[in-house]
Amino acid sequence: MTSANTVDVRAQLVAILRRELFVTKDPVEDDDELTGDLGLDSANIAIGLVAMEEQLHAVLTHQDIVECATFGELVRLVVSALPGAASA
């Protein structure tokens, strides 16, 4: 099941990847590896973290993001960190 939040977060994360981190891979798929396929490193993750907090109001740590192997995992993490998201 794909919720509206998930679709919206996915689109916003792709926009952050392109605008802030200059990722050019198109399309960005859920199984794309953050470090391998998308080329992210620790510095990119720090920049992305700030953008996610500012634009999505998702409160995450650098370690939270580092533990995500794929873009799909990142999307699920951000959706779960949105204000008002149900705690697991």
Secondary structure as GFF3:
##gff-version 3
##sequence-region A 1 88
A	DSSP	alpha_helix	4	19	.	.	.	ID=ss1
A	DSSP	alpha_helix	42	56	.	.	.	ID=ss2
A	DSSP	alpha_helix	62	66	.	.	.	ID=ss3
A	DSSP	alpha_helix	71	81	.	.	.	ID=ss4
###
